[in-house]
């Protein structure tokens, strides 16, 4: 958030075009994620100009643009996708522009958040996310005005500032990732924490057999 591209220079967009072209050539999927959040050093009008031009470049290479939901400050087409992480108003702006939304609420789905104050790594600027907190929320009820029909899916990001080893990754990812998978694949009315934690407990011996360095939450009666 301390620097900005030269928004009014043609060479800036020549550079961006080159990057997007190369990424598109090596990426078989339909999407290119451009980031776009926390651009504190860029004036809003310049930020909007930049996002709109980058969308044109992404579409030029037959890709759909994904960006953190901050991008909804710009005038976007409905092929672009907003990734919600903190501000409800940005997800709501996406819906008004008939865009789809990826749900990644920092307070519920950021895998770099600590489980509690005793967690050996991670942050808690958004929240402490124990296993039950990571599971007990609904995609379609998280943001008012953003319903099931507006949501493309869920992503649980893992930022790695505190991560140094694969064990660190496993500790932050497991067992919460299983809950996020269930949130994505199972309707809210069919999910229940009491039932889930009993099923999750069976993974204790699996994690140990696979030598996964998982977080043994005290909320779950793990099978060993």
URNOR-V751607 format. One record per residue. N is the residue number from 0. RES is the residue in one letter. PHI is phi in whole degrees, 0 to 359 (999 if undefined). OMEGA is omega as a letter, one per 30 degrees, with the letter a starting at -180 (* if undefined). NEAR is the number of other C-alpha atoms within 12 Angstrom. Layout:
n,res,phi,omega,near
N,RES,PHI,OMEGA,NEAR
N,RES,PHI,OMEGA,NEAR
//
This chain:
n,res,phi,omega,near
0,X,999,a,12
1,X,247,a,9
2,X,216,a,12
3,X,213,l,19
4,X,287,l,24
5,X,279,a,20
6,X,298,a,27
7,X,267,a,16
8,X,262,a,14
9,X,300,a,14
10,X,297,l,13
11,X,299,a,18
12,X,283,l,26
13,X,296,l,18
14,X,295,a,18
15,X,299,l,26
16,X,301,a,24
17,X,296,l,19
18,X,296,a,21
19,X,297,l,30
20,X,300,a,23
21,X,293,l,16
22,X,298,a,23
23,X,297,a,25
24,X,291,a,18
25,X,254,a,14
26,X,244,a,17
27,X,285,a,13
28,X,287,a,15
29,X,274,a,21
30,X,239,l,26
31,X,231,l,35
32,X,267,a,30
33,X,261,a,32
34,X,77,l,22
35,X,98,a,33
36,X,256,l,29
37,X,51,l,22
38,X,271,a,23
39,X,293,a,16
40,X,269,a,17
41,X,250,l,22
42,X,299,a,19
43,X,303,a,22
44,X,297,l,18
45,X,288,l,22
46,X,300,a,29
47,X,299,l,24
48,X,302,a,25
49,X,295,a,33
50,X,300,a,39
51,X,295,l,28
52,X,289,l,29
53,X,294,l,40
54,X,302,l,39
55,X,299,a,25
56,X,293,l,28
57,X,300,l,35
58,X,295,l,26
59,X,303,a,18
60,X,260,l,27
61,X,60,l,23
62,X,242,l,28
63,X,258,a,31
64,X,274,l,41
65,X,248,l,37
66,X,209,l,40
67,X,303,a,37
68,X,300,l,41
69,X,304,a,36
70,X,296,a,46
71,X,289,l,41
72,X,294,a,31
73,X,272,l,29
74,X,269,a,27
75,X,245,l,35
76,X,270,a,27
77,X,279,l,23
78,X,273,l,28
79,X,282,a,40
80,X,233,l,42
81,X,257,l,53
82,X,257,a,43
83,X,281,l,48
84,X,225,a,34
85,X,215,a,28
86,X,261,a,28
87,X,304,a,27
88,X,300,a,22
89,X,289,l,34
90,X,295,l,40
91,X,293,l,31
92,X,297,l,32
93,X,298,a,41
94,X,297,l,35
95,X,296,l,22
96,X,266,l,25
97,X,61,l,23
98,X,267,l,34
99,X,275,a,38
100,X,236,l,47
101,X,263,a,39
102,X,267,l,45
103,X,220,a,38
104,X,298,a,36
105,X,302,a,34
106,X,286,a,32
107,X,233,a,41
108,X,236,l,47
109,X,277,a,38
110,X,285,l,44
111,X,273,l,39
112,X,281,l,41
113,X,293,l,37
114,X,289,l,38
115,X,204,a,24
116,X,291,a,16
117,X,265,a,15
118,X,300,a,23
119,X,285,l,20
120,X,217,l,29
121,X,107,l,31
122,X,244,l,28
123,X,215,l,24
124,X,296,l,17
125,X,271,a,20
126,X,179,l,24
127,X,277,a,28
128,X,241,l,37
129,X,291,a,36
130,X,300,a,37
131,X,290,l,30
132,X,293,l,27
133,X,292,a,38
134,X,264,a,34
135,X,273,l,28
136,X,202,a,31
137,X,241,l,35
138,X,303,a,39
139,X,276,l,26
140,X,245,a,21
141,X,290,a,31
142,X,236,l,30
143,X,300,l,19
144,X,90,l,22
145,X,245,a,31
146,X,260,a,23
147,X,305,a,24
148,X,290,a,17
149,X,267,a,32
150,X,259,l,32
151,X,280,a,27
152,X,170,a,29
153,X,238,l,36
154,X,227,l,30
155,X,250,a,34
156,X,285,l,27
157,X,240,l,27
158,X,276,a,22
159,X,245,a,21
160,X,301,a,15
161,X,260,a,23
162,X,264,l,22
163,X,235,a,15
164,X,227,l,14
165,X,296,l,17
166,X,299,l,19
167,X,298,l,27
168,X,300,a,30
169,X,299,a,28
170,X,298,a,33
171,X,281,a,45
172,X,280,a,39
173,X,255,g,36
174,X,264,a,40
175,X,298,a,41
176,X,301,l,34
177,X,298,l,29
178,X,294,l,37
179,X,294,l,36
180,X,299,a,23
181,X,292,l,30
182,X,300,a,33
183,X,288,a,28
184,X,256,a,17
185,X,236,a,20
186,X,297,a,17
187,X,303,a,20
188,X,292,l,14
189,X,262,a,14
190,X,256,a,23
191,X,211,a,22
192,X,300,a,25
193,X,299,l,17
194,X,293,a,16
195,X,297,a,28
196,X,293,l,32
197,X,289,l,17
198,X,289,l,23
199,X,297,a,32
200,X,303,a,28
201,X,293,l,20
202,X,282,l,28
203,X,304,a,27
204,X,290,l,20
205,X,291,l,20
206,X,302,a,24
207,X,292,l,20
208,X,295,a,14
209,X,271,a,12
210,X,59,l,16
211,X,268,a,23
212,X,276,a,23
213,X,276,l,31
214,X,271,a,35
215,X,277,a,31
216,X,308,l,27
217,X,286,l,14
218,X,280,a,20
219,X,241,l,25
220,X,271,a,19
221,X,295,l,23
222,X,280,a,18
223,X,251,*,14
//
